[in-house]
C-alpha cells in the first residue's frame, strides 16, 4: 500500500497564520510540529518512507524538503497550478501506477488531528485488506459523529458487506451534503450516519479506470503526463497538461459516481483542523480555558484562543469566546462562533487587491 499525503490546500479559514506561501499544513498550529510533520510522523510509525508520497503545489517544494528531509525527492508530486483534489489524486495515482502497477493507494489529508494513532493505522491497514478481497471497489473511512456538525458531509451506511478483523464493513447507501442543524441532529442520533472525512482507498488500475469513465478529459491529460514521467520532458509536460485540466473535487468527480463503494466506520479521535474554533475546542481541557501561544495576558477573560506568532503581546480584559491571532503585519479578531467566516476576510482582501496580506 502507498499513502498519498495531500498538502496543497490554502487553509484560508486559518488566516492570518495560513497564507499563500506558507499555508496551514506548513505551520505550527497544534504543538511544536507543523501539521505536515505530524501527519508524516504518524504514518511513519506504520509505514516505510518509500511507501509515502506527497502531492502539493510546486511553490512549496523547498519548504516541504526542509520539513521532511527523509521524504524521497521523487515521491514529491508537484502540481504547477491548483486544479482541486481530483486532479491532485489523479496525478499521484498515475505516477504510482506507472512505478507500481495495481498498487493500493489511500489519500491522507495533511490537516487532520488524530488522537488514537494506533487505531487510525489499524483502520488504514483494514482498508488494504478489504481491497485485497474486493479489488474493483473503493473503500472510504467514515468517522462516528461525536456531535451534530453542520460543516461536514455525511455517509449513510447501507447493508453490511462483511466483518474483517472484528470490524464490520458496510456498503454505502448514499452521501449527504453539509446539513442544517436539524438534519445534523437527526444524523447524530442515528447509527447509520458517519462523517465523511475525505479519506478513500483504491487500487490504482481501478481508480484510473474510473477517471477514464467519469472524467475522460482529465484522464487523457493524466495519461500524457504518465508517459512523460522520468523523462527530460517531465516538467514541461506536467506544466502544459495539468494546467488544461478543469478543476473538480474528488467527491464530485469520482466518489459520488463510483459504482462499488464500501465504508469502514471508525472511531480514532478525529478532527479537521479547518478553522480557529476547531483549534480552540481541540486544545481546551474544559470549555472555559483560554488557549494561548506566545505572549498573552488575560484578565477576567474566558474561553478565548489568543495566538501571538511574532513576539507581540496580546492583552485581553473582559473578553470571552473570541479568537485573536497576531502574525506580524496582520491581526485577526473574531467571535469564536464566526470562525468559519474568516475565509470571507481573505476573499475581501483579494477583491480589494490587498495581496500583501495574503
Secondary structure, 3 states (H helix, E strand, C coil): CEEEEECCCCCHHHCCCCECCECHHHCCCCCCCCHHHHHHHHHHCCCCHHHEEEEEEHHHHHHHHHHCCCCCHHHEEEECCCCHHHHHHHHHHHHHHHHCCCCEEEEEECCEEECCHHHHHHHHHHHHHHHHHCCCCEEEEEEECCCCCCCCCEEEEEEEEEEECCEEEEEEEEEECCCCHHHHHHHHHCCCEEEEEEEEEEEHHHHHHHHHHHCHHHHHHHHHHHHHCCCCCHHHHHHHHHCCCCCCCHHHHHHCCCCCEEEEEECCCEEECCCHHHHHHHHCCCCCCCEEECCEEEECCECCEEEECCCCCEEEECCECEEEEEECCEEEEEEHHHHHHHHHHHHHHHHCCCHHHC
